[in-house]
Amino acid sequence: MVKEYSIIMDCSVCGNAAERAERNLCPIHTQALLSVRQAYDVWASAFGGITPADFLNRVARVKGTGGNAREIVEFLQQHPERWK
């Protein structure tokens, strides 16, 4: 008999239970990451090409950026390899 074990991971941003072990993000920060990536596509088109680092710096300064998006932006600034 084969037993399956699931490993519970914590969100790399807030420490809550992660949705998927390979991302190490809770559902809230998974959605925030998707939203930030979608916004990057829009900004890259509007600004004629913008680097992810420049985009993250600009979004971090926008007053209307929500709390979860701001947290994922700060996380990505500290861990740029997670942008991929």
N, CA, C and O of each residue as an XYZ file, in Angstrom:
336
protein
N       0.842     -1.180      0.000
C       0.000      0.000      0.000
C       0.882      1.236      0.000
O       1.790      1.358      0.822
N       0.614      2.150     -0.922
C       1.381      3.377     -1.053
C       0.613      4.500     -0.378
O      -0.561      4.733     -0.664
N       1.294      5.187      0.518
C       0.688      6.334      1.192
C       1.214      7.602      0.554
O       2.405      7.725      0.269
N       0.309      8.542      0.335
C       0.710      9.834     -0.200
C       0.769     10.832      0.942
O      -0.130     10.905      1.780
N       1.830     11.584      0.952
C       2.013     12.603      1.966
C       2.058     13.958      1.284
O       2.714     14.137      0.258
N       1.363     14.883      1.862
C       1.446     16.236      1.322
C       2.258     17.080      2.290
O       2.099     16.999      3.508
N       3.110     17.871      1.724
C       3.941     18.751      2.528
C       3.272     20.114      2.561
O       2.982     20.705      1.521
N       3.035     20.594      3.748
C       2.413     21.904      3.906
C       3.523     22.941      3.970
O       4.410     22.880      4.821
N       3.449     23.885      3.056
C       4.451     24.940      2.988
C       3.819     26.245      3.451
O       2.604     26.432      3.375
N       4.656     27.122      3.922
C       4.191     28.448      4.315
C       4.438     29.435      3.186
O       5.389     29.301      2.415
N       3.565     30.426      3.104
C       3.712     31.491      2.121
C       5.016     32.240      2.392
O       5.296     32.631      3.526
N       5.793     32.430      1.358
C       7.071     33.138      1.485
C       6.890     34.608      1.834
O       7.831     35.257      2.293
N       5.687     35.139      1.621
C       5.437     36.557      1.876
C       4.871     36.779      3.285
O       5.377     37.608      4.040
N       3.816     36.030      3.628
C       3.117     36.308      4.894
C       3.183     35.190      5.930
O       2.850     35.409      7.094
N       3.606     34.003      5.524
C       3.706     32.895      6.470
C       2.461     32.050      6.595
O       2.483     31.041      7.300
N       1.354     32.428      5.928
C       0.142     31.607      5.947
C       0.351     30.352      5.105
O       1.349     30.240      4.392
N      -0.581     29.413      5.184
C      -0.470     28.174      4.417
C      -0.417     28.482      2.925
O      -1.215     29.265      2.408
N       0.533     27.855      2.248
C       0.716     28.080      0.814
C      -0.268     27.245      0.023
O      -0.641     26.144      0.429
N      -0.686     27.788     -1.122
C      -1.631     27.103     -1.994
C      -0.957     25.936     -2.705
O      -1.498     24.831     -2.747
N       0.218     26.185     -3.261
C       0.961     25.156     -3.971
C       2.400     25.175     -3.493
O       3.013     26.235     -3.360
N       2.925     23.997     -3.238
C       4.279     23.901     -2.698
C       5.322     24.485     -3.642
O       6.322     25.039     -3.186
N       5.104     24.371     -4.950
C       6.127     24.857     -5.870
C       6.209     26.375     -5.912
O       7.240     26.919     -6.307
N       5.161     27.064     -5.518
C       5.190     28.534     -5.516
C       5.464     29.102     -4.136
O       5.998     30.205     -4.021
N       5.116     28.387     -3.106
C       5.265     28.850     -1.727
C       4.550     30.175     -1.483
O       5.066     31.059     -0.800
N       3.343     30.294     -2.057
C       2.531     31.483     -1.854
C       1.127     31.071     -1.433
O       0.587     30.083     -1.929
N       0.539     31.835     -0.515
C      -0.840     31.607     -0.111
C      -1.759     32.028     -1.265
O      -1.301     32.676     -2.207
N      -3.045     31.669     -1.207
C      -3.961     32.060     -2.288
C      -4.007     33.571     -2.533
O      -4.101     34.005     -3.681
N      -3.944     34.358     -1.492
C      -4.008     35.811     -1.638
C      -2.792     36.332     -2.396
O      -2.933     37.150     -3.305
N      -1.604     35.868     -2.031
C      -0.396     36.355     -2.698
C      -0.196     35.693     -4.066
O       0.484     36.255     -4.925
N      -0.770     34.523     -4.277
C      -0.762     33.928     -5.612
C      -1.557     34.817     -6.555
O      -1.112     35.099     -7.667
N      -2.734     35.262     -6.115
C      -3.567     36.153     -6.931
C      -2.882     37.499     -7.127
O      -2.923     38.065     -8.219
N      -2.259     38.010     -6.081
C      -1.548     39.290     -6.199
C      -0.409     39.179     -7.216
O      -0.182     40.108     -7.991
N       0.303     38.061     -7.220
C       1.385     37.852     -8.184
C       0.841     37.830     -9.614
O       1.415     38.440    -10.516
N      -0.257     37.129     -9.802
C      -0.867     37.089    -11.134
C      -1.295     38.482    -11.585
O      -1.089     38.857    -12.739
N      -1.888     39.239    -10.680
C      -2.328     40.602    -11.002
C      -1.147     41.509    -11.336
O      -1.218     42.306    -12.271
N      -0.070     41.389    -10.578
C       1.115     42.208    -10.825
C       1.722     41.841    -12.178
O       2.145     42.725    -12.924
N       1.769     40.564    -12.499
C       2.313     40.150    -13.801
C       1.434     40.659    -14.954
O       1.953     41.072    -15.992
N       0.119     40.630    -14.775
C      -0.779     41.154    -15.804
C      -0.589     42.662    -15.958
O      -0.580     43.182    -17.074
N      -0.439     43.348    -14.847
C      -0.217     44.792    -14.896
C       1.103     45.102    -15.598
O       1.204     46.091    -16.325
N       2.102     44.272    -15.386
C       3.392     44.468    -16.062
C       3.217     44.422    -17.575
O       3.784     45.248    -18.291
N       2.438     43.463    -18.064
C       2.206     43.366    -19.502
C       1.582     44.650    -20.050
O       1.963     45.126    -21.119
N       0.623     45.206    -19.310
C      -0.040     46.449    -19.728
C       0.959     47.607    -19.703
O       1.034     48.388    -20.651
N       1.718     47.712    -18.626
C       2.695     48.798    -18.501
C       3.771     48.673    -19.568
O       4.165     49.675    -20.163
N       4.254     47.454    -19.823
C       5.309     47.251    -20.823
C       4.830     47.710    -22.193
O       5.589     48.292    -22.968
N       3.573     47.442    -22.478
C       3.002     47.880    -23.751
C       2.859     49.405    -23.785
O       3.185     50.039    -24.789
N       2.381     49.980    -22.706
C       2.142     51.418    -22.647
C       3.441     52.229    -22.647
O       3.504     53.301    -23.248
N       4.475     51.716    -21.974
C       5.730     52.445    -21.867
C       6.749     52.020    -22.922
O       7.902     52.450    -22.875
N       6.340     51.192    -23.861
C       7.248     50.783    -24.925
C       8.377     49.905    -24.433
O       9.477     49.937    -24.986
N       8.125     49.141    -23.428
C       9.150     48.262    -22.868
C       9.680     48.837    -21.572
O      10.222     49.941    -21.549
N       9.527     48.105    -20.517
C       9.989     48.514    -19.197
C      10.522     47.259    -18.522
O       9.916     46.193    -18.622
N      11.626     47.377    -17.853
C      12.187     46.201    -17.187
C      11.322     45.839    -15.982
O      10.669     46.713    -15.411
N      11.308     44.581    -15.593
C      10.554     44.199    -14.396
C      10.992     44.993    -13.163
O      10.153     45.391    -12.356
N      12.290     45.224    -13.011
C      12.781     45.960    -11.842
C      12.250     47.391    -11.830
O      11.831     47.885    -10.783
N      12.262     48.057    -12.975
C      11.750     49.420    -13.067
C      10.245     49.439    -12.803
O       9.741     50.317    -12.104
N       9.542     48.473    -13.363
C       8.099     48.349    -13.131
C       7.802     48.213    -11.640
O       6.936     48.907    -11.108
N       8.524     47.316    -10.969
C       8.288     47.083     -9.539
C       8.569     48.350     -8.736
O       7.835     48.663     -7.798
N       9.616     49.076     -9.093
C       9.920     50.336     -8.396
C       8.797     51.346     -8.577
O       8.412     52.031     -7.629
N       8.274     51.439     -9.788
C       7.191     52.391    -10.051
C       5.902     51.994     -9.316
O       5.236     52.842     -8.722
N       5.561     50.715     -9.361
C       4.335     50.244     -8.694
C       4.431     50.452     -7.188
O       3.439     50.788     -6.541
N       5.610     50.256     -6.632
C       5.800     50.444     -5.187
C       5.522     51.879     -4.768
O       5.145     52.131     -3.624
N       5.706     52.824     -5.690
C       5.495     54.246     -5.373
C       4.072     54.729     -5.632
O       3.699     55.811     -5.178
N       3.278     53.951     -6.348
C       1.908     54.359     -6.671
C       1.042     54.258     -5.414
O       0.979     53.210     -4.771
N       0.380     55.358     -5.077
C      -0.437     55.380     -3.851
C      -1.603     54.410     -3.902
O      -2.015     53.899     -2.861
N      -2.148     54.142     -5.089
C      -3.310     53.276     -5.218
C      -3.005     51.787     -5.202
O      -3.920     50.971     -5.319
N      -1.738     51.419     -5.061
C      -1.374     50.006     -5.026
C      -1.896     49.393     -3.730
O      -1.620     49.895     -2.640
N      -2.648     48.309     -3.857
C      -3.228     47.646     -2.692
C      -2.177     46.979     -1.818
O      -1.036     46.775     -2.234
N      -2.579     46.649     -0.612
C      -1.664     46.063      0.365
C      -1.053     44.745     -0.070
O       0.153     44.544      0.074
N      -1.875     43.836     -0.605
C      -1.356     42.534     -1.031
C      -0.427     42.680     -2.229
O       0.603     42.011     -2.312
N      -0.796     43.557     -3.153
C       0.060     43.805     -4.315
C       1.374     44.435     -3.869
O       2.439     44.081     -4.374
N       1.300     45.362     -2.931
C       2.506     46.006     -2.416
C       3.423     44.973     -1.752
O       4.642     45.021     -1.921
N       2.838     44.049     -1.004
C       3.644     42.999     -0.354
C       4.334     42.117     -1.381
O       5.507     41.781     -1.219
N       3.617     41.733     -2.443
C       4.230     40.868     -3.454
C       5.281     41.646     -4.236
O       6.295     41.072     -4.631
N       5.063     42.947     -4.471
C       6.058     43.780     -5.147
C       7.340     43.847     -4.307
O       8.441     43.687     -4.835
N       7.195     44.079     -3.024
C       8.372     44.134     -2.140
C       9.083     42.783     -2.111
O      10.312     42.723     -2.118
N       8.314     41.711     -2.079
C       8.903     40.368     -2.099
C       9.688     40.148     -3.389
O      10.807     39.636     -3.356
N       9.103     40.536     -4.529
C       9.778     40.359     -5.816
C      11.018     41.243     -5.934
O      11.988     40.865     -6.591
N      10.993     42.396     -5.314
C      12.179     43.260     -5.324
C      13.323     42.601     -4.551
O      14.489     42.741     -4.916
N      12.983     41.889     -3.492
C      13.993     41.205     -2.686
C      14.400     39.859     -3.291
O      15.497     39.362     -3.036
N      13.502     39.272     -4.097
C      13.736     37.957     -4.699
C      13.400     38.008     -6.191
O      12.429     37.388     -6.623
N      14.192     38.739     -6.982
C      13.859     38.894     -8.408
C      13.800     37.576     -9.173
O      13.156     37.504    -10.220
N      14.445     36.556     -8.681
C      14.389     35.247     -9.361
C      12.997     34.634     -9.319
O      12.699     33.727    -10.095
N      12.150     35.112     -8.429
C      10.778     34.592     -8.317
C       9.840     35.226     -9.335
O       8.688     34.807     -9.455
N      10.316     36.238    -10.077
C       9.494     36.878    -11.102
C       9.152     35.884    -12.211
O       8.073     35.968    -12.799
N      10.030     34.970    -12.498
C       9.877     34.037    -13.628
C       8.717     33.102    -13.448
O       8.461     32.262    -14.311
